[in-house]
Amino acid sequence: MNKFVSRLLLATASVLFVAPAADAQDDLAERAYNILKVHCYQCHGVEFKVAKFNVLDHQLLVDEEAELRYLVPGEPESSYLWQRMGIDLDMPPKGIAQQPTEEELATVRQWIAEGAKLYTPGNEREFISEEQLLAAINEDLRKVSRADRRHQRYFSLVHLHNNGNINDADLRLYRAALSKVVNSLSRQPDIIVPVAIDETQSVFRIDLRDVGWDDLERWRVVLKAYPYGLQWTDGRLDDLTDEINEMFALNNAAPDEIPYLRGDWFVALATRPPIYETLLQLPVTVQELEKELGVNTESDFTRNRLARAGFAGSGVSRSNRLIDRHTGTNTQYYYKSFDFGKSFGRAVLFRFPLGPNFTDNPFNEQHAFEADGGEIVFSLANGLQGYYITDDKGATLPEAPIKIVRDLNEISGSPVVVNGISCIGCHRTGVQLFEDTVRGAFLGSAEARAKVEELYPEPEEMDKLIVRDTRRFVAALEEAIGPFIREGTSDTRPIETYTEPVTAIARFYDKDISAEEAARELGQDDGVQFALTIQNNRALLNAGLGPLARGDRIPRAMWDAKDESGVSLFQQTAQALGLATPINNQ
């Protein structure tokens, strides 16, 4: 990142109260900046798919001597960025990245046409210290009845509030992502909106009972994975932490309890195995899951109580794919895919459309397909969705075999379809529409054709079911993220047209970090001083932090990964600085 971009990003400094933009041009520039950050920055900033091209580097974009004029202020059609985004429509790549809406494209064009003004926020956020954070939790917890305190848990976005790289629209997205994840991991009937306990909306409280996580053994799985736990050497911070732990009333069971979790970490990691399955209480086999949900797939097949569609390939599958829609006594809908690792034999749905094999299936011998695994989307009690990946025997899998399905959007950070995070990104608006091609193409016996016509409805009938299911999901999504995604704005467009917050935040979390960002995560308010400290600290240099001292970045995985002893580099750094000792929940 060049010095200009550093200054640009640092200009988006931290805040207690956000004033409105100075004028319409500032507002337009901010909206354009946010659109580029969401849709382009991952490939052209976090990664550099085009060498040295950072889409947020305004100086580079408007450089008149550059070989490519990315921005020609006042002339959208002459601007290479607009040519690719708005004329050729090949950036961001379809099928690889989330596409901007027509409204977002219109905003970018208008921004260029009106001069492509640099985004320079005129507000500054006041730094929130670790003591202020712990004091806020302490004060809030004292307002809760003694009997209820042990069930409260806190999430912090303070390090993001303090981070100059994060603007106000980003913070709204972080809050929305946290709320969506909390509710996507709940089997309870109601949407629970995390409660902000401070004016900056940087610290949130939930009651574990409201989301069904009050079995503390499950919560321990979360704590075991957490790489940012610290026991502070500062007496005041240590006292505040002890007071919070005492109010949690967990000292006997868990003396190393952590007062809060970082919200961005929770969004990125709780949506992956094993935390995803643990908090959502997913069983180890499909058979158990279906029993819990009150779904009987074999009976539905026999009694023609399912709706089925088969087709050649899909957004994730290379080979044929079949999807069944069921209802259950404990779920509004249950979509079960059958995926295939080959495209011949009993994987050809147009010859074998009446599987799978089971005892009472009269079509086993002649017309039953043989699948290699599958994925499940089911309606949670609160209206959002749960996800499940299975092998051919019905056992749960943390991720799908890449030879069968792959994620071209790389939502998980790779083409691997990971249960939870990949599914949340793929099903951002609910159940995706799909069109059957089996019903009119099967040439089996008269009895088999009749069965196909019973199970495989006309496309219009399946579309009606999917649209109905999607409406339920979207209503729950509005309830979960609407209060955050729209806060402080006049934007009233449908909630499903907004950026999907969970995958966006997971990608932000995974990007390489700078000295400035590392300092904020350590509760320090001076990134420059932190870089200088690294230069003069042999322990930090030996730990691998030298790049931060030179103005470069280090991988997130290096910063938060736990070593053999169960301690992360973040924790080692805090210890080397004399700030704290690591809390090891291994």
N, C-alpha and C positions, 0 to 999 in steps of 0.2 A: 504494500500500500504506500503511495507516495505522500509527501508531506501535506499536499493540498487536501487529499482525502482525509488524512488524520485530522486536520483542522476542521474540515467540514463535519466529520462525525463527532468530534469533540464539541463542536458548537451546539449539538443537540443535548445540552447538559441537563442536569437533574432538578425535581420540583415539588413543591407542596400544593400550589394552586396554579392552574393553567389559565392564562388570559386568552381571549380570542386572538386570532391572527391579526396582524397590523392592518392588512388590507386584503382585497380580493386577490391580488397578485401573489401575496405570501401564501394565502390559502391554496391557490392553484398550484404553486410550486411544491407545497407540502404534499398535496394529494398525488401529484405526478411522481414525486420522490418515493412515496409509499408504494405506488403501483410498480415502479421499477424494482424496488427492494423485494417485494413479494414475488414477482413473476420472473425477474431477470437476475437478481443478485446472487442466487445460489450458484448458477453456472458462470456468472461474470462478476465475481467478487469474493464469494466464499471459495469457489473453485475458479480456475482461470482457463475456461475452455478455449478462449481466444487469448493468447499470451499477452499479459500486461494490461488487458482490458478490464477495467472496473467500471461497471455501469453507473456507479454513484460518484465517479470522479468527474465533476462538472467541468473542470479545466480541460481534461482530456476530451470530453464530449464536444466542447465548443472550439477546440483548437483549430484555427483557420489554416495552419500549415500542415496539418495531418493529412496523410494519404487518403484516409476515409473521413469525411465530414459527418460525424455522427449526429451533430446538431448544427443546423444553420438557423439561428434565431430568426423567427418571423417567416420561415419557409419550410413547413413540414415536408412537402414533397421532395425537397432537395436534401433532407436530412436522412442519412443512411439508417439511423435508428428507426425512424418512422417508416421508411421504405420496407424494412424487414418486419416491423410489428403491424403496420396498418395498411400496407399496400400488397406486399407479397404474402403476408399473413403466415409466414413460416417461422416466426420467432414470437414467443417461445415455441419449441417444436411440439406439434400435436402428438398426443400419446406419450410424451416424455414429461411434459410440465403442465401445470395447471394453467388453463387459458384465461387471459383477461376478458372481462365482459365488454360488451359494446360501449357501455357507459365509461369504463376505465380507458378504453382506447380513445374515446372522444376526449377524455380529460387530457391524455398525453398529447394528442394533436393540438388541442386548444392551448396547452402550455407552450408548445413549440411555436405555434402561430403568434402567441402574444409575447414572444421574446425569450422563452426558455429561461426564466429567471432562476438564479441559484436559490435553493432552499436554505434560508438562514433564520431559524427560530429566534424570536426576540425574548424568550423567557428562559429563566434558569430555575432549576429545582434545587431546593435546599438539601444538603447532604444529611442523611439519616445515619447516625452512629449505631454501633452494635448495642451500646447501652440504651439508647432510645428504643431500639427494636425490642430488647428483652424487657424493658420497663413497660412498654405498651402491652406485651403479652401478659406480664405479671398483673398489671392493672385490670386488664380485661378478664382474666381468669378469676380475680377476686369478686367480680360482679356475678359470677356463676355460682349457683348453690353448691354447697360442699358435696352433696350426693352426686352432682352432675360433672364435677370438675375432672374426674378421672377419664371421662369419655370425650373430652375436648382435645382437638389437635389443631396445629397452626401451620400455615404455609406462608413463606416470605418471598416477596419480589423486591425487597429493599435493595439488594445488590444491583438489580436492573434499574430501579428508580435512580440510583446513584451513578449509573453508567452513562457517560456522554454519548455512547453509540446508540442508545435506545431512545426513540422519540415517543411522543404521546400516543400516536396510533399504534406503535409496537406494544406499548404497555396495555392498551385496550385488548390487543390480540392475546397477550400473555394471560390476562385475567379471564378472558373467554375460554382459552385453552384449558386453564386450570378447572374451571367450572364444568366444561364438557367432559374432561377426564374423570373427575370425581363422580359425575353422574353416569358415565359409561362403565364404571366399575361397581355400580350399585344394583342389587337385586330388589331394592325397596320400591314401593309403588309411586313415590312422589319425586319430582325434580327438587333437588336441594341446592339453592344458590349459596355458595360460600359467603360468609358475612365478613365484610371489611371492618377491621377494628380501629382503623386510623383514617384521618382525613385524606391522606394521599392514596388510599386504596392499595397499599403495598403489603399489608399483612392481613391474612384471612383465617377465619376459624370455621371448623366444621365439628359436628357432633358425630362420633363414630357410629352411634346407634342409628342415625338417620340414613346411613348408607350401608348398614349391615356389616361393619368392620369391627364390631365390638368384641369379637373373639381376639384377644390380644396376641395370641400365638400367630395369627395371620399378620397382624401389624408388625410383629417382630421380623417377619420375612422382609418387610419394607426397610426396617431399620438396619438389618444385616447387610443390605446392599448399599446403604447410604454412605457416600465417601466424604461428606463434609462435616461430620460431627467433631466438635472441639470442646475441650474443657479449658476455659480461659484462665490465664495466669493472673489477669487483673482481678483484684479482690472484689470490686463492685460487680463485675460481670459474673464472677463465680457465685457470689451471693444471690444475685438475681436468678441465676440458673437453678441453684439449690431450692430457692423459694418456689419456683415454678414446678420443679420435680416433686416437692412435698405436696403441692396442691393437686398434682396429677394423682397423688396417692398410690404411686407405683414403686416407691423406693424399694420395698421388700422384694417385689417380683422383678424389677428391672432397674437396678441402681444407675445404669448408664443411659437413662432416658434422655432423649434429645428434645429441647423445647420447641423446635420448629424444623420443618423441612423446606428446602428451597423449592419453590413452585415450578421452575423450569426443569429442574432435574426430575421432579415427580411426573411432569407431563411427558418427558422423553423416555423415562425408564419404567414407570408404572404401566405403560401401554405395551410392554414387552414381557415375554415369559422370563422368570417364573412369577413376577409380581402380578401380571395381568390375570393369570389363571387363579392365583391365590386370593386376591381381593374379590374377584368376580365369582369365586367359589365354583369353578368349573370342575366337573368330575373327570376321571381318567379315561372313560370310554364314552362313545356316542350313545351306546345303549343306556347308560346311566343318565346322560344328559336328556335324552328323549323321555325317560321315565319321569325325571324331575319336571319337565315342561308339559307333560301330559300329551305327548305326541306318539302315535302308534303308526309308524310308516308302513308296516306290512298290512295292517288292517285297512289303512287308507288306500293302498294299492288294490287290495282285493275288492273293496267296496266302491272303488272309483271316487274316493274322497280327496284326491290330490289334483293339483294342476301342474302339468309337466311341459317342459320345452327342451328340445335338443337342437344343437347347432354345431357347425364345424368351426372350432376355434372361438376365441373370445379375447378380451383385453388382456387376460393373464394366461390363457391356455393355448398351447400350440396345436393340440389335437382336438378331437371332438369333446364336447361338454354337454352334460345334461343337468337340468336344475328342476327339482321338485319343490312345489310350495304346499306346505301343510299348515293346519291350524292345530292348536293344542289347548288343553284346559288351563294351562298356566303361561301361555304365550299367544299373542295375537297372530303371529305368523312365524313360520319356520321354513327357511329356504335351505335346501340341502343339494349341493352340487356333487356330481359324479365326474371325476376327472380321469383322464387316460394318459398313460405314458407312451402309447403307440397308436397308430392309425390303421390297424388292420385287425383281422379276426374279430373277436367279440368286443373290440373297441369301436367298431363301426356301427353307430347308432341307427343308421338307415337300414341295417339288416337285423340288428339286435336291439330293438327299442324297449323291450319289456322286462328289463332286469330291475333290481339285482336278483341273484339267486336267493331264495329262502324256501322253507319247507312247503308252504301252501301256494307257491307260485306255479300255476299250471303251465307257464311258458318257459320254465327253466331250461329245458333241453333244446328247444328250437329257437327261441327268440330273446333270451336273457343276456344282457351285456355283462362284462366283467370289468369293473372299474379298479383303478389303482390307488384311489384315495378321494378325498373331497374336502370341501369347505362348507361351513354352515353359518348362516346369518339368521339370528332370531331376535324377536322383539323383547326387550327388557320390560319389566312391569311399569317403568316410568316413561316408556315410549321411545327411548333410544335403543341401541342395538348391542347385542353380544355376538362374539365371533368364536369359531372353533375350527381347527384343522385336524383332519383325521387320516390315518393310513387305511389300507384296504381291509383291515380287520376291525376297524372301529376304534382303535386306540388313539389318544390325543397325540398331536405333534406340536412342538413349539414353532416349527416353520415347515413350509411345504417343500417337497423335493423339487429342485430347480429344473430337473428334466421333465417335470409334469407341468408346472406353472411357474411363471416368472413375472416380476413387477417391472414393467418398462419405465415407470416413473421413479423407481428406486426410492420409494417412500421410507423404507427402513434404512436407507443408506447404501443399499446394494440391491441387485435384482431379486434377492430372496424374498419370498412372501412370508413375513413374520406375523404370527398370530397377534392380533391386537392392532398395532400401529399401522401395518400395511392395509388392513381391512378398514380401519377408520378413515384413512386417506382415500381409499378406493370408493367407499360408500359414503362420501361426504354429504350427499343429498338424500341418503336412504338406500332403498333397493334400486339397482340399475335396471332399466328396461332391456329386455332381450327378446329376440324373435325366433320362434320355433321354425325349423325347416324339415322336421321329420313327418309331421302329419300327412302331408300330401305326397311324400316320397317313398313311403313304405309299401312294399309289394308282397307281404306275407299272406297267410291263409285268411279266409273271410273272418274267422273267429279272432285272429290276431289283429286284423285291420280294425275290427269293431272295438277291440280293447284299446288300440292306439287312439281311435277317435274319442273314446271316453276319457282317456288320461291326458291327451294333448289337445287343449282347447284351441279355438280360433284365436289368432293374435289379439283381436280386440278384447276378448274376454280376459286373457292374461294381463293385458295392459291395464284394464280396469282394476284388477286385484293389486297390481304393483303400484298404481297411482294412489289407491286407497291406503296402502301400507306406507307409502312415502309421505302422504299428508300427515299421518300420525307421527312419523319420525320428525318431520319438519316442525310440527307444533311443539314437540318436546325440545327440539333444538332451539327454537325461539325462546322458550322459557329458561333454558340453561345458559345460553350465551348472549341473548338479546340485551339484557341489562348492562352488559359490559361492552359489547362490540359497538353499541350505539351511544354509549354514555358521552355526553358533551357534544354530540353531533346532531344535525338535522336530517340525517340519512334515514330514510324509511323504506328503502328497497327490500325485497324479500330476503329473509335471513339466509336462505340457501345460496344466494348469489355472492355472499361475502367470502373472503378467503377462508379456507378450512383452517381453523386455528391450531389444532393439535399437531398436524404434520408440519405446518409452518414453524411453530415454536420448536419442535423436535429438531428441525434442520438448523434453526438459529443456535440451538444448544450445541449441536455437534460441530459447529464450525471452529476453526483454530482460534485461539485466544491471544490477545496482546497483553503487554505489561499493564496497560491501563485497565483492561477488563479483569485481569488476575488480581490487581490491587483492590478493585471494587469488591470482588468476591471474598477477599480477605478482610473486608471492612476498613480498608485504607482509602483516604481521600486524595492521595497524590501518586499518580501513576509514574510520573517522572522520578520522584524520590525512590519509589519502589524499584525502578530499573537501575538506579544508581546503587541502591543497596545490594542488588544482585551482583553487580560488578565487583563489589568489595566483600562478598561473602562466599568463601570457598565451598562451604557446604551446599549452598544453593547452586553454584556453578557445577559442582560435582553431581548434583541431582539432575542436571540437564536443563537448567533455566537460562543458560547463556544466551540463547536466541532472544529472549525477552529484553536482556540488557542491551542488545544491538538494535532494538526496534523491530525485530521480527516476531513471529508467532510460534506457538507450540500447539500440537494437536490436543483437542479436548480429551481424547482417550488417554493421552499421557498424563494429563492433569488430574483426572478423576478416577483412573483405574487403580484398584487396590493391588498391592504387591502380595508376596507370599505370606507376609505377616498380617495382612488385612488392613494396611494403612495406605492412603492415597498420597500422591505427590502434593496435592493441596494441603493435606494435613502435615506432611513433612515440612512444607514451606512455612506454615504457621508456627511449627515448633522451632525451626531454625531462626525465625524472626523473634522468638521469645514471646509470641502472642498466646500460645495455647499448647496443650498436649492433645494428641489424637484420642478420640473415643472410638474404640474398636469393638464392633458388635458381632464379630465373627463367632 
